[in-house]
Each structure stands twice: as structure tokens, then as C-alpha cells.
């Protein structure tokens, strides 16, 4: 197994793990669509479970590691691809046989990384590390993560940023999911055609789902 293939394999494996996480995360965010008196208790209980359950804590650390490995190895491959631009024939052949999304996965990834940094600064750093304004407790004694989320989703600038950044996420997921399975060795021709449709459906559900929830909360 050469270094390039190993890097692509790591990107594919961590990417698929992150895709599973996004499904769980979107399901949790859907709680915000419920009436406030119901949503606050459910959302805060769910957030407390994530912080205090040892098994979920392990999964969370795996998630952080996956993000780091995914970003680092994707960056390495993007830099190597940039350097190979001097090889005209290789580059031209690559452009002829690949989509715009495939050629710009690194560019799309920069936007997604920006989103992750801003998102974690507003949630993870504030709630887990205590940075910024102190977060209060709800009536059940749970940290009021709902209030933090609700307040941010009523900030027009944050909502615009959050929603717009779901566009590059959708493109990234569409290409990444279907190419990830190929990298891991799935080459069944009919299966790949089905997988391409599943990838498109998944990318639409995730990007539209994450993008529309802040808008719905904002206009509540």
C-alpha cells in the first residue's frame, strides 16, 4: 500500500464516519423545530447525555480525530495535486475526466473548515471550555444549550453564514460519499450507479436540512 493510496483511504474512512455523524447531528437539530416548551427540555437533555456518557465521549474523541486526519490528509493531497499541475498531459486528462466538484474538493473543504472553526468557537468552546459569556441552566438543572443555539439562530449574520456554508457542504458530500466507497474498494458498476443517486439524495437532505433549520428558527 503506497503512501498516496493510504492517505486517500484514510480520507475516505474518516469521511464516511463523519457522514454518519452528520445524520445524528441533523436529527438532534430537528428538535429545534418543536415548540419551545418541548424543544428546550429535549435538546438540553440530549446535550447533557453527549457530555456525560463515557461511551459517547469516546465517540466524540474519535470524531475530533477523524476531522483532524480528514483535513490534514486532504490538505496534503491537494498540495500534491497543485504541484502536479506542471505535468500538462496529466492535468488535462484529469480535467477532461472529472467534475468541477472533484477538481475543487480542497477549495470546498476550506469553506467547510471555516464553518467548523466558527461553529465550534460558538458552541463547543463556550459550553465545554467555558469561553465567553456564561451559559445558564434550564429548569431541570441542565446547561441551557438550547438558549445558546436559539440566540445564535436569531442572529441574522450567523444564520446567513450558517445557511450559505451548507452549499459547499452539499457539493463536498455528494462527491465525497460516492468516491469514498470507490476508494475503499467498492467497484460494482450497478452498485456505483445506485450509490451515486444515494450520495446525491444524502447530500441534499443534509445540506438543505442543516441550512433550513436556522431559517425556520429565525422566523419563528
Order of alpha helices (4+ residues) and beta strands (2+ residues): alpha-alpha-alpha-alpha-alpha-alpha-alpha-alpha-alpha-alpha
